[in-house]
Amino acid sequence: MRYYSADEYVDTDIVFLLEIEYIGRTYRFSSYPLTLTDGDAEILYEGGLEEPAFDQELGRIGALQTSSSNVSLALTFPFNVAVRQIKGKGIERSRATLYYVLSKSGRIQQTQDQRIPIFSGVVTDPIYGHPDRELGYVEFSIENEIVINDSSLLGLICGEVLFLEKAAYSEPPTAPTIVNTPPKDPDGIIDVLDVHKGKAVPAIIGSAGAVYGQNATLTSAGSTPAYLIAYENVGPDYPAWYVIAGHNVVADTVKMYDNQGNSENGLSVGQYIGARGDAYSFVRLVASTPIDRSFVANNDREYWIEWNQAGGLVNPTGSGALELGGDIIIWALESLGITYDREQWNAVRDALNEYKFAGYINDPNLKCFEWIQSNIIAYLPVTVAAGPNGLYPIIDARIDTIQTKARLRVTNSSEFRRVSPISPIDSELVNTLTVRFGPRGNGAEQDTYMSYAKISYNPPDQADARFELLSPYSIVSYQRFGEQSEVINLDFVYDMETASRIAANQIKTRALPEKKITYRAAFRFGFLELGDIVELTDSELGLEEYRAQICGKRYAGRSWEYDILFSENPIDNSRP
């Protein structure tokens, strides 16, 4: 992107442009009617666009980390919006992109290719039929595509077969012969037994069930459910079949537990395509197994799987199982068909892949990105923001392991002027944090976890030194504010390094108060985006090339207001 000089902004006005793709046609609006050159052609923008309200705010780490973006618009279409809405041809979900160009002495300074994009998304919540306005007048917001594209996570992974039901796993008409598949009646139907009929088929992420502590000792348990789908009353084996995943998996073998204290290791995993074209994975038990198979007389029997050799769902963008943070997010964006900035996501992918996740999903009503937000993004050093090229990642500058390059050096001046004092951001302080991870499945209470990691201000006892760490951030926080403790349960983490890293990140970003400073910038700084790093010099505050992150952006009429994240952190800050 070209950065315009200060001289190019003298006596200039901003002109907003909006493009909306609606029923196969691109509608172009602008602050006033104008044309932009596009090679030998002229592109007409018909006016009708009122000045937008634009406000973005960055969520903190540890929260549900999608940024809050609000772009409110009002414009006039060349048709009766109410009539179109009533006929089922509403403007909701139409793709929209907001741009701006500069006008100097009545002449537009940019071509069509030089437009400066601000935000891209889809039209939501239109308000139309105003009695005192034109028939085409409408007010609406632009939001990112998550609001309309998010769908069932279980459905994305498992397809149509989400529940154990009759014929759900039946053989397709042209199926090849596969050894040890469940028995079928003469019509080719696999009739699921009543004991588990109606259960939701689990989707498996990563390798759940085994936890290695800091001393390399292994604790394991069954952590994902298995459900009985068929039984054959034929000796000597009297085989029974259990579905363990509603999709193909990486693992060749698994370990099974029941809720009576029995287990069997090295069970071969079979994979099969049902009549509806959906895959599932199963294990087969015979009479000699130590597993309790009295499921006819005892319908309270539970069966659980430990993925102790390899993982579940295959990673479509890499090798092995889908389990690394960056891979999971990119898989979700691709699966949902959401527009995202591929270049920026690929740039941070390796850093996010340092975090490993595992577990199972069996709630058909759980939305994919809802789950990603709550269980993956919330524990990564990243925020997901909406920009002109779709969703893009923002790495938290305070725990940036890749040291993102500063976008710009700025100085408190007439063009980039501080307009607020340093103000606190409401947040809950934590200086003693325990994260529990590795949830058990077989016969255990839901809140039983196999391991923990703790970070605090207090040196641990020798016996606990493997799991408890001392943090200088916790010490400073405790000296100022006393003990502030919290416990976090990580339901989709079985990896000690990931759990410890999450705990350390939480302490570093939450042990001391967050503060912000607001600067009003000349319009030429509009290219700065939410999450950008700037090197800030403000002699009145004692800051010299202070590495800071933009945590808020607002349009303020021919200027921009930027909130800068600030921390009075004696450990990281170099103060004169």
N, C-alpha and C positions, 0 to 999 in steps of 0.2 A: 504494500500500500504506500502511495506517495504521501509524505508529510508536507503540508503546505506551510510556507513561511509566514511570519507575522505580517509582512507587507502585503501579502496576498489577501489578508483578512481586513485590511483597512477599508472602511466604507462599504463593507459587504453585508448582505442579508442572507439568512438561511432560508432555503426553500425545501420543504419536505415533499417527498414522493412516496407513493404507495402503489404497489402492484398486487392485484387480487386475481387469482385464477378461479374462475367460476363457470361451470358447465362448458368447458372447452374453449373459453375465451379469456383473454387477459384484459382486465379493466385497469386503467392507469389514472390515478388521481394525483393532485399536487396542490400546493398552497395557493397557486393561481395558474391559469392556463399557460403552457409553455411547450416548446419542442426541444428535444436533445438530438444532436447529430449522432448517427450510427453508421460510420462509413459514408456512403453516398445517400443514405436514407435519413429521413427526419422522423423521430418518434414523438407522437403527440401525447402529452399529459393534459387532461381536460379540466384541471382545477377541482373545485368541490371538496377539498380536504381541509378540515379545520386543524388548528395547531394541536399536536398530540400531547398527551400527558405520559411521560416516560420516567419510570422509577425502577431501579434494580437494587437488590440487597443480597449480600452474601450470608448464607447460613453458617453457623459455627460448626467446627468439628465435633463429632459425637452426637449431633442432632441429626434429624432427617435432612440430609445435605443436598437438597435441590435448592438453588437460589430462588429467591422470590423476585419474579419479574412481572411488571405490570405496565402494559402499553395500552392506553385507552384512546380510542379514535372516534371521530364523527365525520361523516362524509355524505355525499348525495349521489346515489346511483342514477343512471338514466332510465330507470324503470320503477314500477310500483313494487316496493319491497314486500309490503303486506300481502299483496295478491300472490306473489311468487311463494312466500312462506306458506300460505294457506293451501296452495297447489302441491305442496311437498317439494318445492324446488328452492329451499332455503339456502341462505349463504353460510350457515354454520359449516365448519370444517373446511371451508375454502382456504387454500394456501395463500398467505399474505406476507409480503416483504416490505419493510419500511426503509427508505433511503433518505439522504439529503444531498443537495448540491448548493453551491454558493452563487449568489447574484451580486454583481458589482456594476454600479452605474447602469442598472437595468439589463445587463447582459449575463447570461448563465456562463459560469467559468468551466464547467465540466461537460464531457460527452457522456453518452449512454454507458460506455464501458468504465467511465471514471466516477460514476455515482458511488457515494460512500454508504455502504449498508450499515444499518443500525440493529435491526431485529428481524427475525423470521419465525413464522409459526402458522397457526391456523386461527380462523375467525371463531370466536365463542361468544355466547350470551348477547345476541343482537337485540337491541331495543328499537322498535320501529312503529309506524302508525302514529307519529306525533301530530296532534290536531292543528298545530300552528306552523308546521314546516312542510316542505315539498314531499310528495309521495315517495320519492327515492331516498329521503333522509333517514339515516340509521346511525345508531351509536353501538359500539361493540369493543371487545378487547381482542388482542392477539396473545395467544398462549402457545407454549410448545406442544408438540404432538402427543406427549404422554397422556394428556387429558382425554384424548379420543382413541389412541392406539393401544393403551394398556389392556391386556386380556389375561385369561387364566394361565398361570404358570404351568399348572399340571397339564392343561390342554396343549400348550405349546410343546411340551416334552413328550407326552404320552399319546397325543392324537385324540381320536374319538373314544377309545376304550378307557374310561376313567373309573369305572366301577366293576366289581366282580359280578357278573350276570351270566345267565344262560346264553350260550352261543358266542359270548364275547371273544373267546379264545379258540373258536372253531377253525378247522382246517380250510384254507381256501381251495376252490375246486381243482386248481392245477398245482397244488403243493407237492414238492418232492417228498419222498419218504425220509423222515428224520428219526433217528434212534432215540428211544426213551422219552418220546413226547407223551403227553397225557392221553388216556384212552378216549376213544370216540364211539358213539353209538352208531348203528347202521346208517344213519343219515349224515354222518360226519360231524355231529355236534358234540362239543365238550360241555357237559352239563355241570356247572360249578355247584359244589355241595353247599347245603344251607348254612353250614357252620360259619362261613365267612362271606356269604353272598351279600352284596350291597356295600362292602368295604371299598374305599377309594384305593386305587392302585398307587403305590408310592413311586415318586421320582427320586433318584439318588444322585446327589452332588458329591464328588470327591470320595475320599476313603474314610468313612465313619466307623468308629468302634475301637480304635487303638490309640492310646495316648502315651507318648514317650516323655517322661519327666526330664528335668535338667541333669539328673544323674544317669540318664539313658536307660532307666528301668521302664518296663512296659506294663501298663495297666490296660486291660481290654474288657469289652462287654459287647453284647448284642445291642445295636443302636438304631437299626432301621427295621421296620416290620416285614414279616413274611406271612402270606395268607394261603390257606389250603384251597386248591382249585379242583383237585380230582383225587380219587382213590380207587384202586382196583383190587377187588376181593379175590385175588388169584395167588395161590402159594407157588413157591415157598417165599417169595419176596414180599407179597402184599404191598406193592409200591404206592406211595402217596406223592403228589406233586404240589409244590408251593411256588406261587409267583413272588419274586423278590423285587422286580422293577418293571414298570410299564414301558420299557424301552431297551435297546441293546446296551450292554455294559462292557467295560474294559476287562473286568476281572474274569479269570478262568475258573477260579475256585473261591469259596467263601467259607466262613464258619457260622454254624447255626446254633442258637441257644433256645431253650424253652423257659417258661416261667416256673419250672419245677427244679431248676438247678442243674439241668443236663445240657450237654453240648456235643457237637461233632464238627471236626475240622476237615478241611480238604474236600468239601462237597463240590462236585463239578457243576458249573453253571451252563445250562442249556438256553439257547435263544431260538425264537420261533416267530414267524409272521402269521398273524391270524387272518380270518376271512375278510376283515375290513382294511387290511393292509397295514395294520399297526403291529409293531414289534413288542415282545415282552421277554423277560428273562426269568428262568425258573430253576429250582433244584428238585431232585428226586430222592426221597428217602425210602429205604427198604426195611424189612422187619428187624434186621440186626442192629439198627441204629439205637444209640442210647437215648435219643430224643423221645419224649413222651408223645405217642401217637394216639392216645385214647380220646381223640377229638369227638367221636360219636357219643360216648358216654359222658364226656366232660367238655362242654362247649366253652369253658372258661380258659382253655389252653391258649397260650400266646407263643408266638415264634418270632425270633429276632435274629438279625444278621450282623455279623462283624465283617467288614471289608478289610481283611488283614493282609491281602496280597496286592490288590490293585483296586481301582475305584469304579464308580458307576458310570454316569452319562459320558459318552465320548466327546472329547473336545473337538469341535468342528473346525477350529482355527489353529490348532496346534497338535501336539502329541499327547498321548495318555488321556486321563480323565479331565473333565471340565472341573477345575478346582481352584485356579489362581484368580485373584481379584480382578486384574485387568481383563483377562480372558472372559470372565463371567459377565462383566458389564458390556463388553463389546458384543458378546453372544446375545445378550438381552436386547440391545439396540438393533442388531441385525434381525433378530427373530420378530420383533415388534414392527419392523419396517419404519423406524423412526429416523429422520434425517439427523446425521451427526457429523461433526468435523473429524474425518478420518485421520487427517494428518496430525492434529493435536492429540487425539486419543492414542495413536501409535507412538507418539513421542513420550508419553507417560506410561505406556503399557508395562514396560519392564519394571518400573518402580512399583506399580500396583501389584505386579505378579510376585512380589516378595511376601504377599499375604496369601495364606492357603485356607480354604474353607471346605466344609464337608457336612453332610446331614441329609435329611429326607423331607420331601414335601408331599402331603396327601390331602390337602384342602383344595377342592376344585374351585372354590370361590376366591382363593387368594390370587390377586393380580400380580403379574410378573414384576413390573417395576416397583410396585408397592413392596414386594419381598426384597428386591434388590436394594431399595432405599433403606429398609429397616434392618437388614441383616448383613449387607455387604458394604455399601457406600458409607453407612453410619460409622464404620470402624476403619475406614481407609482415610489417608491424608488428602482427600479430594472432595471437591464440591462439583456438582453438575449444574452448569449454567446454560441458558438459552441465548444464542447469538445469531448473527446474520447467516452463518453457515450451518445452523442447527445446534444440537447440544454439544457442548465442549467441556473438557475437564479443567478445573482450577486446583492446582496443588497448593496446599496450605504452606505459605512461605516459612512458617516457624518450624516445620518439620520436613522441609524440602530436601530430600536426599540427592536430587539431580541438579540442584542449584540453578533454577530457572533464570535465564538472563533477564536483567532489568530492561523494560521496554523503553524507558526514558529517564533522563536526569532532569529534575525540576527544582526550582528555587522559589521560595516565597517572594513574590514580586507582584507588580500590577497585573501581569498576565496569569499568574497562578497564586492567588491571594488567599491567605488563611482568613476564614470568616466565622470561626467558632473557637471556643476554648477547647482544651483537651477534656473530653467528657467520658465518663464510664459507660460501658455497655453492660446491660443486665445479664448476669451469668452466675451460675452456681459454682463456687470454688471447690476444688477437690485437692487435697494433699495426701490423703491415705486412700489408696484405691486397690480393691481386690477384684480380679476378674476370674470368674469360674468358667471352666470350659470342659468339653468332652462329656456331653449328657449321655446317661445310660438309657437303655430301653427296656431290657428284659426284667419284668417284674419289679422294677424300681420306681420310686417316686419320681414325678416329673422334674422336680427341682434337684435331683441328685446328679452331681457332676463328678467326674473322675479326677480332676486336677484343678489347680488354681495358680495364679501368679499375683503377687502383691508388691506394690511400690509405696513407700512411705518415707517419713522423716526419721524414723526410728531404726537404728541398726538391728538387724534380725538376730535371733538366737542361732547358734551354730547348727542346730538340728533343722532349722527352717531356711537356712541360707540358700538352699537350692531353688526355693520358690519365692523368696522375699528379697527385694532389692531396695537399696537406699538411693534416694534421688536428691540432688542439690536443690531442685525446684521445690520439692516437698519441704525441705528444711527452711528455705526462705519464706515459703508460704506459712508454715507452722509458726515461725517466729513473729509474723505479722498478724495472723488471723486465728491462731489456735488450730486445733485439729478439725479438719473438714473431711469426713469419710464418706465413701460410697462403695457399693457392690454392684458389679455388672455381670450378668449372665450371658455368655456367648454360646448361643444354641447351635451355631453352625461353625464352630472351631474345635478341632481336635489336635492342632499343632501347637506345641509349646512356644516355638519361636514367634509364631503369629500372635498368640495370646500375650506374650511379654511385650512385643512391639506395640500392640494396641494399647496396653496399659501405659507404656512409656509415653506414647503420643498423647494420651488423655491427660497425663500429669503435666507434660510440657506445655500444653495449650490451656489447661484449666486451673493450674495451681495458683496463678497470679491473675489479677483483674485484667480484662481486656478494655481498651479505651480507643476512642476514635477522634480524629480531627477532620474538620470539613474545610476544603479549599474550593474557591470558585475560580474556574479556569476559563480563559478565553476560548472562543468557539473552535479555534484551530486544534484544540486538544481533544476534540470529540472522538478521535480514533482510539483513545485509551478505553479499555474494556474492563468490566468487572473481573477482578482477580489478577489483573496485571501488576507486575512488580515495578515500582519506581524507586529511584535513588533520590531522596528528598533532603534538601538543604533548607533549614530555617534557623537562622542565627539567633532569633529571639527565643527559640526553644532549646537551643544548644544542639541542634541536629545538623550533622554534616554528612551528606551522601548516605543518609539513613535508609537502609533497605526496608521498604514498607510495601504493603499490599493494599490495593483498592478494594474496599468492601462495600461500597455503595456508589451509585451513579444516578444523577437526576438531570433532566433538561430544565434549565432555569431561564429561558428566554434569551437567545443570543449568547448564552454561556452554559457551562456545565458545572454542576456541583459534584465533587468527589469526596467520599468518606474514606479516610486513610486509617487502616488498623495500626494501633500504636500500643506498645507494651513497655511498662516501666520495669524491665527485667534486668537486674544487675548482673546476671550470669551471661546473657547473650549480648546485651547492649554495651557499646564502648562509648562512655560519656566523658566529655572534657572536664 
